Amino acid sequence: MRKFLVVLDDSRECLNAMRFAAMRASHTGGGVEILSIIPPDEFNHWIGVGDIMREEARERIIAHFEVFAKWMRDKQGVDPELVIREGEPVPEIMAQVKEDSEIGVLVLGAATDKKGPGPLITQLTKNAGELPIPMTIVPGDLSKERLEAIT
């Protein structure tokens, strides 16, 4: 089964990427894999404190994932899977794509402010030639109705 890989983070544009991936998966009989990356710099503390912070980060990610997963199951009939990795975002995304041969499309949401589309898109477009799959960039300000129309 072809899967759409979406990166779960705290950005506003993440919502439209999730919607797009779920709608496309629903319409094409595919799946959704949600990747969340815990940056290593969050744990540069004493060992015990770092372990507690790592566990708290995982709990936040799972709670955030459950919100999206419920919507995907209830509204789109898609049961997403969650993958949590630790490291720098771009290398971890590249590694996940290369390790899971069922991933067919990387879906990212683009920021709408004047600073640009966001750091992930900026960095990944520089490495786009190394990606073995297409990348879909979803504008963060598309309405839900417009997303439904194009998926």
Solvent accessible surface area in square Angstrom, and as a share of the most:
residue,aa,sasa,rsa
1,M,140,0.62
2,R,99,0.36
3,K,11,0.04
4,F,5,0.02
5,L,0,0.00
6,V,0,0.00
7,V,11,0.06
8,L,6,0.03
9,D,55,0.28
10,D,138,0.71
11,S,40,0.26
12,R,210,0.77
13,E,29,0.13
14,C,5,0.03
15,L,76,0.38
16,N,6,0.03
17,A,2,0.01
18,M,1,0.00
19,R,50,0.18
20,F,24,0.10
21,A,0,0.00
22,A,0,0.00
23,M,3,0.01
24,R,67,0.25
25,A,1,0.00
26,S,46,0.30
27,H,117,0.52
28,T,63,0.37
29,G,63,0.60
30,G,13,0.13
31,G,7,0.07
32,V,3,0.02
33,E,1,0.01
34,I,0,0.00
35,L,0,0.00
36,S,4,0.03
37,I,23,0.12
38,I,3,0.01
39,P,40,0.25
40,P,61,0.38
41,D,98,0.51
42,E,61,0.27
43,F,20,0.09
44,N,120,0.62
45,H,100,0.45
46,W,207,0.73
47,I,147,0.74
48,G,45,0.43
49,V,61,0.35
50,G,4,0.04
51,D,77,0.40
52,I,109,0.55
53,M,63,0.28
54,R,72,0.26
55,E,91,0.41
56,E,82,0.37
57,A,4,0.03
58,R,74,0.27
59,E,99,0.44
60,R,146,0.53
61,I,22,0.11
62,I,83,0.42
63,A,62,0.48
64,H,63,0.28
65,F,16,0.07
66,E,79,0.35
67,V,103,0.59
68,F,19,0.08
69,A,0,0.00
70,K,123,0.52
71,W,63,0.22
72,M,0,0.00
73,R,99,0.36
74,D,91,0.47
75,K,138,0.58
76,Q,35,0.16
77,G,69,0.66
78,V,9,0.05
79,D,105,0.55
80,P,9,0.06
81,E,80,0.36
82,L,48,0.24
83,V,33,0.19
84,I,35,0.18
85,R,44,0.16
86,E,62,0.28
87,G,13,0.12
88,E,96,0.43
89,P,45,0.28
90,V,13,0.07
91,P,78,0.49
92,E,30,0.13
93,I,0,0.00
94,M,18,0.08
95,A,29,0.23
96,Q,15,0.07
97,V,5,0.03
98,K,119,0.50
99,E,123,0.55
100,D,25,0.13
101,S,112,0.72
102,E,81,0.36
103,I,7,0.03
104,G,17,0.16
105,V,14,0.08
106,L,0,0.00
107,V,0,0.00
108,L,6,0.03
109,G,14,0.13
110,A,14,0.11
111,A,24,0.19
112,T,75,0.44
113,D,80,0.42
114,K,206,0.87
115,K,191,0.81
116,G,27,0.26
117,P,51,0.32
118,G,18,0.17
119,P,102,0.64
120,L,30,0.15
121,I,7,0.04
122,T,59,0.34
123,Q,85,0.38
124,L,0,0.00
125,T,65,0.38
126,K,160,0.68
127,N,43,0.22
128,A,45,0.35
129,G,82,0.79
130,E,110,0.49
131,L,18,0.09
132,P,84,0.53
133,I,28,0.14
134,P,87,0.55
135,M,43,0.19
136,T,40,0.23
137,I,70,0.36
138,V,3,0.02
139,P,62,0.39
140,G,21,0.20
141,D,109,0.56
142,L,41,0.20
143,S,55,0.36
144,K,88,0.37
145,E,118,0.53
146,R,128,0.47
147,L,0,0.00
148,E,93,0.42
149,A,77,0.60
150,I,77,0.39
151,T,19,0.11
